[in-house]
């Protein structure tokens, strides 16, 4: 039996180890069975998929062989009688989501391992509403693995039969982004902007969208590199150190960074400081609230920040908390009036857009905030600290064997901490890992990764020193297990 296992957001595995041509076709067959199972529900108005065609859009990122994997997936779906539109180039994940909603597809597939290291690839399935499917759907797909013979058709034959079409799904998405933001404000911003696309699907698109404005925009790592310049395409302080140094030398007003499939955003300040995903989400929330005068609830995962809770309290916004995974955020988004939904890694969804992350749109909205307020991000962040207090977030990932992960979680379940670094634990959340909230408002959390053999340690405190001390506390616990 293969090691195919669906995680937090689809299936990810190491290329040539478990992510093989054969396994990709097996997963594609199980997805085809899921898609066909929806056929009898297409006319069910309560399911909100009335009128959806039995057709699927497929996209792929810039990883090694992603275009080939996407082609194999498409040929399996076509052999199962499902019409497929395959992207004619590497495209951001939100391009697939946008295509589903506005192209009337019943679902979509993205071949990507997102922010994972270059050795990984993966497959995400997006449902009729453009967001990630829930556990019920992925359980169905897993249960169908190896249960049916894999059907396959040659790509040329699929095209001839009208079951496969190559199409530009990127341009419609970017045109819609341009309409969503306030280009009149962006054009007059007069900012010096650096874009780091991390060799992913963000490419040179932000620079292209701002071409003709009075901004000075340049892009680094916009070319395809299947090794991602030797780093994981994850826009955080671990992988953005070279970018930080580049920013400090270049006199930029802001650097915006998109991850491997361009659905997440990182931000680097002029002094080289790398913002946490929490701060990125906070800026976006305040921009929509205070500058665009919009209203709605806020969704965070269990490792969300207390800063957003304080802002929500001030503006009397309804708050929601979910396990880690955008499929949970998307569900809340679809069922409630949500202004912003996001996670600590810089992925944010917006009211009036899609129940999914969009790194390119997020980047332009941050720039729009600076232009509208006529202030640098440093000044805006200082004002936030004065109004709400200082919140510092840290995260450390520790690679460890599955047995060690299991043992650590078992210890936390049977003997949870009652004090951490001398501070009383006032609440424990254990529905996705273990989060210990302390009497001074700080917290530390230990949680297994859903996509890699790692335990993640998260912390938030009111100073950099205290946040790091909490991380060290978690590290020592794991090492001692």
Secondary structure, DSSP 8 states (H G I E B T S, - for coil): -----EETTEEEEEBTTTB-HHHHHHHHHHHHHHHHHTGGGTT-GGGT-TT-EEEEEEEE-SSTTHHHHHHHHHHHHHHTT-EEEEESS---HHHHHHHHHHHTEEEEEEE--TTS-TTEEEEEEE-TTSSB--HHHHHHHHHHTTTS------HHHHHHTTSEEEE--HHHHHHHHHHHS-HHHHHT---EEEEE-TTSTTTTHHHHHTTTSSSEEEEES-S--TTGGGS-S--STTT-HHHHHHHHHHT-SEEEEE-TTS--EEEE-TTS-B--HHHHHHHHHHIIIIIS----EEEEETT--HHHHHHHHHHT--EEEE-SSHHHHHHHHHHS-EEEEE-TTS-EEETTS-SS--HHHHHHHHHHHHHHHT--HHHHHHHHHHHH---EEEEEEEE--HHHHHHHHHHHHHS--SEETTEEEEEEE-SSSEEEEETTS-EEEEEE-SSSSEEEEEEEESSHHHHHHHHHHHHHHHHH-
